[in-house]
Structures are given as C-alpha cells and as structure tokens.
Amino acid sequence: SGSASAAAEGAAAASSSNTSVSSSGSMEAGSDFDDIAELGAGSSGVVQRVLHRPTRQAMARKLIHLEIKPSVRAQIIRELEVLHSCNSPYIIGYFGAYFVDSSATICICMEYMNAGSLDLVLTKAGRLPEPIVAKISCSVLKGLIYLRENINCLHRDVKPSNILVSLEGDCKLCDFGVSGQLIDSLANSFVGTRSYMAPERLNGEEYSILSDVWSMGLSLVELATGRYPIPQPDSRDYTSAFSSDRQRNLAEHREAAVKGTRLRGMEPPQNGPKQMAIFELLSYIVYQQPPKLPSFAFSENICDFVDCCLRKNPKERLGLESLLKHAFIQSYEQNQEPEICLGNYLRAVLS
Ligand SMILES: O=c1[nH]ccc2cc(OC[C@@H]3CCNC3)c(Cl)cc12
C-alpha cells in the first residue's frame, strides 16, 4: 500500500478526477480503504462506497471475483490503464485497479456518484418523465461518442445499472468494455433474467456501435415506462400507469420533471408467467417485433427516437450523431427550461 499511498498522494496533488490508486497490481486490498456502504450488486460484482484514507477521496470500489492466472491479471490491469486518460463529463472517473491475491478478486476504484445507478433510481421514481429521459439520452450519446473518439471502444453493456447519476445533475457511463481480457474473463459470468443485447449480437453476428444504440433504446423504454419492455406489454398493462387522456399524460411528464414527483411505473406483466424464462426472452428479442412506447402516453418525439434505436436490422438504426440531432434531444437541449434539470429532479425524487 506504500506505493499506492505515494501514487495517490502525488496524483491527489494533481487533483484530476483520474488520480491513480495503484498500477502495481499486487497491492493488498483494504489497507488504505475504509468500507462505508454497499452501493449495489450486479452480475459481475459488488460495488462498495469506500474512503481512500491517504487522499480522503470518496470512491466506488467494484469487486469482481476472477479465477485467472497471474499473467492474465497483469494484462487486465495494463488494459485498464487507458481509463486514466478518460476525462469526460459523461464517463465515470477512474482511480485505478488492483488484485487482492488472497481472494482472486480484482478491485476497480472509480468516481463515486451520490445518486447511484438508474436501475436503483427507477425503483424509487417509478418511471422517469420525458424531459429527464431526454437529458439522460443526451449524456449517454455523448458518452458513447467520447468512448469511440478517444479510446476507440464500444460500451458493450449499456443498461440502466451502468448509467450513473449525481444530485448535482451529472450523468455518466460506467462498466464499458475497455479491457478485452476482462471481457473474455467475464464472458461466462452472465447471470440474470433480462438482456439488453441487440438481436444481431444474440445471433452471434458482428457487434458494432449500433448494438449499443439498441441497448440504449431498450434502456430508455424501461426508464420511461418503469418496466423492462420485453415481452411487449399488452394494452391492459398500460392502463395501470397511464391515463387514457393523451394531453393529461403529456402534461404529467412536464409537471413531474419540474416538481420531481414520482410517477407510477407499469406493473410487471399480468398475463402469462410473472417472469419469462431467459431463453424464451432472448428468442423473443430475435424473432418478435421490437418494443415501442405507447403513443397515447408519450410525445411523438420520444416514440420516434426509441423507434430509431430499436430497429431489428442494425443498418436501419440511426447513428450516434444523427440521434444527437433528433427532435427529442433538441427539443429539450434548446429550450433548456431552468426549472427542468436532472439535479433538482433527483434531489426531489430521492429525498
Ligand atoms: O458511484 C458509483 N460509481 C461507480 C459505479 C457505481 C455502481 C453502482 O451500482 C451498480 C449496481 C449494479 C446493479 N445495480 C446497482 C452504484 Cl449504486 C454507484 C456507483
């Protein structure tokens, strides 16, 4: 930990958000960190809120258990080093990573976001109003563009739990596939009952930035309705969360964005099994029509935006720059109504 402290001291002086904790790769865990709370657990590991004592820096530390040989560990640490050069308001800050020898665990130290990930926000907010979904979409697009332009990497795992927000109104991407070796080491670790993977990827075809666009589109439908959108809800499912009066629904979005009020999310599927088996769900994504938002409860702009992301054929999907110019993003980007801001909304809805 001595080397880490020295590195952190030096880096902290640089006061950049990308101070490096350690690249030695052999530093024992925990010596410089105080565990404060558990932030969440996902399919690849547990995330804790920690304090890096030498720098007094609050951090989020992700622990991933990996049974791999030392040479592969060193390669993962090396491949993660490029994250030190990531400096974007839409990408989570990176402090460094190290292995805990005794428990074959990699610890990845990242910037702490005090409003957590969007899967957790959604459980409290019910569903997110359109202006908030627009702000999040804009940040996700800018984050994906930054990854492609600066580290030439795709995200590969866009979903609500990998989009982080802060009470100051920041929205950043995390857990993107920057280390090929880490991707390979995690290849068989998928556990879960839902997938944000694009049809072409489920079909074993070439993965491209347009597959990230599909995952973003699916995530936005979930954020806007409060429910994972596959299988496609039927009309009865919609009536629990949305009024039949279109104008009332549209007014409700704006009001909830300004006041930070919770909106009732959609119930899980009533008809049929509570939760579709994962294989059935994956074949549904590949063979059935893509999900879409109910036009009676949402604006044409957001309905068209998600349709442009959720085309089954990747060649028909819009690219990142075109999506950034879409009316859904522009309509909120331009008349940036001061009372509609992500920070105010999150402070109200999470209070
Ligand atoms: O503050 C954070 N920084 C980096 C990663 C991170 C991940 C988080 O949660 C991830 C889990 C995964 C599934 N649900 C929540 C939270 Cl809740 C905060 C942070």
The ligand as an SDF file (V2000), in Angstrom:
LIG
                    3D

 19 21  0  0  0  0  0  0  0  0999 V2000
  -20.9430    5.6400   -7.5190 O   0  0  0  0  0  0  0  0  0  0  0  0
  -20.7020    4.6910   -8.2830 C   0  0  0  0  0  0  0  0  0  0  0  0
  -19.5790    4.6890   -9.0440 N   0  0  0  0  0  0  0  0  0  0  0  0
  -19.2540    3.6620   -9.8770 C   0  0  0  0  0  0  0  0  0  0  0  0
  -20.0740    2.5490  -10.0020 C   0  0  0  0  0  0  0  0  0  0  0  0
  -21.2970    2.5020   -9.2400 C   0  0  0  0  0  0  0  0  0  0  0  0
  -22.1880    1.3890   -9.3590 C   0  0  0  0  0  0  0  0  0  0  0  0
  -23.3630    1.4010   -8.6290 C   0  0  0  0  0  0  0  0  0  0  0  0
  -24.2970    0.3800   -8.6680 O   0  0  0  0  0  0  0  0  0  0  0  0
  -24.1040   -0.7230   -9.5060 C   0  0  0  0  0  0  0  0  0  0  0  0
  -25.1050   -1.7710   -9.1380 C   0  0  0  0  0  0  0  0  0  0  0  0
  -25.2280   -2.7870  -10.2190 C   0  0  0  0  0  0  0  0  0  0  0  0
  -26.6550   -3.2010  -10.2450 C   0  0  0  0  0  0  0  0  0  0  0  0
  -27.3820   -2.2200   -9.5120 N   0  0  0  0  0  0  0  0  0  0  0  0
  -26.5080   -1.2520   -8.9030 C   0  0  0  0  0  0  0  0  0  0  0  0
  -23.6720    2.4740   -7.7990 C   0  0  0  0  0  0  0  0  0  0  0  0
  -25.1730    2.4220   -6.9260 Cl  0  0  0  0  0  0  0  0  0  0  0  0
  -22.8230    3.5520   -7.6730 C   0  0  0  0  0  0  0  0  0  0  0  0
  -21.6150    3.5660   -8.3890 C   0  0  0  0  0  0  0  0  0  0  0  0
  1  2  2  0
  2  3  1  0
  2 19  1  0
  3  4  1  0
  4  5  2  0
  5  6  1  0
  6  7  1  0
  6 19  2  0
  7  8  2  0
  8  9  1  0
  8 16  1  0
  9 10  1  0
 10 11  1  0
 11 12  1  0
 11 15  1  0
 12 13  1  0
 13 14  1  0
 14 15  1  0
 16 17  1  0
 16 18  2  0
 18 19  1  0
M  END
$$$$
